[in-house]
Amino acid sequence: MRLERVTPKNYEAALKLSVREDQKDLVASVEHSLAEAYVYGEHAWPRLVYDGDRLVGFLMAFVDLPWKDPDDTDRRSGLWRLNIAGKEQGRGYGTFAVEAACAELRARGTIDFYVTYVPRDGGPAPFYRGLGFVPTGEVADGETVAVRRL
Ligand SMILES: CC(C)(COP(=O)(O)OP(=O)(O)OC[C@H]1O[C@@H](n2cnc3c(N)ncnc32)[C@H](O)[C@@H]1OP(=O)(O)O)[C@@H](O)C(=O)NCCC(=O)NCCS
């Protein structure tokens, strides 16, 4: 497994990546995330997840992002998006992606690595719990905020 940058050669394949139909409320599309990556510039770290030559997922980390609005002095880092292709789930790619994002941000000096997720049955809460994320008690745009200390 490895991460790759989004490039002129792979971005069209990336745009076709899709989670299961019943999971589409859980995460924004790759298209939406790449638009945000453009707008947020240095605060966004988008990467594709490959298994050999097979594209299996997309992740985007956020780096020192003003948390609530552009003037917020509370700046945080963590995982913004994680989309593992529907038919590729359950094979360890999500775990690999989270660990890779943690390693990148740890190397940049991040101590607290945040994630937010939709708190519904069938959502990713158990996945993040298994990776050591603990809810902070905050809710952001209806999503549970959780943190893992790096
Ligand atoms: C959540 C998601 C990223 C997990 O990726 P994945 O590649 O399937 O996860 P892994 O194969 O690494 O699974 C690791 C563990 O988490 C568990 N797990 C994964 N998704 C789960 C879920 N939705 N509910 C319960 N357990 C889950 C796996 O069973 C596995 O458990 P094990 O270690 O006991 O075998 C993926 O299912 C996905 O893209 N879901 C839709 C979009 C989404 O919710 N993204 C997160 C937005 S914040």
The ligand as an ORCA input file, in Angstrom:
! r2SCAN-3c Opt
* xyz 0 1
  C     -14.753      3.970      7.355
  C     -13.791      3.496      6.257
  C     -12.835      4.618      5.921
  C     -13.016      2.302      6.802
  O     -12.092      1.851      5.813
  P     -11.792      0.287      5.618
  O     -10.697      0.166      4.628
  O     -13.057     -0.429      5.355
  O     -11.283     -0.070      7.094
  P     -10.279     -1.244      7.560
  O     -10.394     -2.380      6.597
  O      -8.934     -0.649      7.785
  O     -10.982     -1.634      8.947
  C     -10.340     -1.561     10.196
  C     -11.287     -2.056     11.262
  O     -12.412     -1.175     11.368
  C     -13.627     -1.912     11.186
  N     -14.558     -1.070     10.456
  C     -14.337     -0.401      9.316
  N     -15.417      0.320      8.976
  C     -16.352      0.077      9.937
  C     -17.668      0.530     10.160
  N     -18.264      1.396      9.346
  N     -18.329      0.055     11.257
  C     -17.736     -0.814     12.095
  N     -16.475     -1.262     11.955
  C     -15.789     -0.807     10.879
  C     -13.221     -3.120     10.367
  O     -14.143     -4.161     10.526
  C     -11.864     -3.437     10.951
  O     -12.033     -4.112     12.175
  P     -10.995     -5.271     12.644
  O      -9.664     -4.583     12.777
  O     -11.576     -5.734     13.930
  O     -11.021     -6.271     11.545
  C     -14.539      3.043      4.978
  O     -15.467      2.047      5.329
  C     -15.277      4.159      4.251
  O     -14.729      4.796      3.337
  N     -16.561      4.371      4.625
  C     -17.445      5.321      3.967
  C     -17.022      6.750      4.152
  C     -16.710      7.137      5.573
  O     -17.462      6.885      6.514
  N     -15.556      7.796      5.710
  C     -15.124      8.365      6.950
  C     -15.551      9.787      6.970
  S     -15.095     10.593      8.464
*
